[in-house]
Amino acid sequence: MEFQSRGRREVIGRFDGGRITSDGGGLLLREVDQRIGLLDRLAACFTDHRNPESIEHSVRDLVAQRVYGLALGYEDLNDHDDLRKDSTLALLVGSKRQTISPIAFF
């Protein structure tokens, strides 16, 4: 099952094992968001008062992380400490990290 690519990376749902996640449904949410632009519009509601030289993550990325986390059942903010290393959430949010490893979705 092929999804929209993320930059040079192909996003393909396979069912042959390997690194597995149960959060693959988030890919469908990302597809919907890419069509309707909900996260971009939601992020535009915030005014970013942070020092631009110190910003590592955009407001849009932070909003996306929170929304996807909630949609996938991670309602506690302390879950995000572990999720920041999660390849699936990085893919959903749009991380450009080169350390994202392949995973299988089910």
Stockholm file with secondary structure:
# STOCKHOLM 1.0

chainA/1-106         MEFQSRGRREVIGRFDGGRITSDGGGLLLREVDQRIGLLDRLAACFTDHRNPESIEHSVRDLVAQRVYGLALGYEDLNDHDDLRKDSTLALLVGSKRQTISPIAFF
#=GR chainA/1-106 SS CEEEEETTEEEECCCSCSSEESCTHHHHHHHHHHHHCHHHHHHTTSCCCSCGGGCSSCHHHHHHHHHHHHHTTCCSTTHHHHHTTCHHHHHHHTCCCTTCCCCEEC
#=GC SS_cons         CEEEEETTEEEECCCSCSSEESCTHHHHHHHHHHHHCHHHHHHTTSCCCSCGGGCSSCHHHHHHHHHHHHHTTCCSTTHHHHHTTCHHHHHHHTCCCTTCCCCEEC
//
